[in-house]
Amino acid sequence: MFTGIIETIGTVESVVITGSNYTFQITSSITNELKVDQSVSHDGVCLTVEAINNSTYQVTAIAETIQKTNLQLWKPGTKVNIERCMVMNGRLDGHIVQGHVDCTATCVEKKDLAGSWEYRFVFPEQFAPLVIEKGSISVNGTSLTCFNITNNSFTVAIIPYTYHHTSIQQVQVNSVVNIEFDLLGKYVQRSIELRKN
């Protein structure tokens, strides 16, 4: 379980594809604080630390993860948002993020507003019930608030701190990002669907 408040930015050092699995070597400023078998969010994807070697650690994504996320686009040099799982006696500064990506979205507009930034994303319309005006959404693992929503798009505003301390700065028009919709919204939608049957 995560909060969507990014701790640091990691860098993909290598990618090895074995069968349907992708194994990544990643460096980060918190590698020495990680432990093998620990769950860590990478651009919103929960992956397990498999090995640690100095400032580099290893994680592997299986076929299901590769199909639903943008991880197949990662290459050496890719910057990745990193967050360790939440401490239950701390503040929940963002929102509840599971690290289970629902789909990807594509950036269709980026505006520099001379002090802040706005990004507009298009996502699969089947997820429209899970996006609400001023609701929480996880974009590459970062807890953000969406607005100007339609059935297949939304906008987020980025403050300078978030822009400079996450990988959102490398997102451009046509970039593909990982999306996790709000957990509470998913429970509500499921409940409504069951009542219809």
Phi, psi and omega in degrees: 000136184230177182244347183082010175260109188288134180274318184199171176252127176262167178235129176288123180265324179204157178228126177238124179258121179234108186063237179261002182266144173245121178252129184244138168258127186230138173253147177203166180284350180247011182306319182292350177261354181276163177227148175300139180082008179275142176273129181226136178275128178239106185052036177089000180256122179283117178232151183265132176291122183259328182203153179228133179220099183058243184268004183244143174226165186241137173224156179231137176249132180270177187305316181303317180292316181300321183291330186259358185232184177262014185297334179293347178269349180294142176213168178307129181102345179298133177270136188229134175288131182240133174215129172281161181299154185290152172267125189291346178260016181252180178280144175264088187284334180256244172215172183289119180237126183274336186086015178250096185294134180273323182191180171251161175226159181245133177287126180247351179201139174226123181244129172266113184259027177056057179139341173209174182225149172237136177239138174245134183236146174250135183227167180298132187297339180299340181266006183308321181296345184266000181246121179235152179302128181066022177269168179274146176210148178256120178245114186050039176084357182264128179287118182227165177252129182261150178210176184050050185276151170231190179291346181215019179206160177204162177241146172233147176255139184241123176280161182304319181300313180296319181299318185273346183245010175224176180276006179300334181296337179269356178283126179234175175304134183083356174294145178256129182237159178273136181238131168236122180279161185300130183301318181297321178297323179293321177294318179297314180298318180296319179298317180295318180298319181293326180290334179289333185275000000 
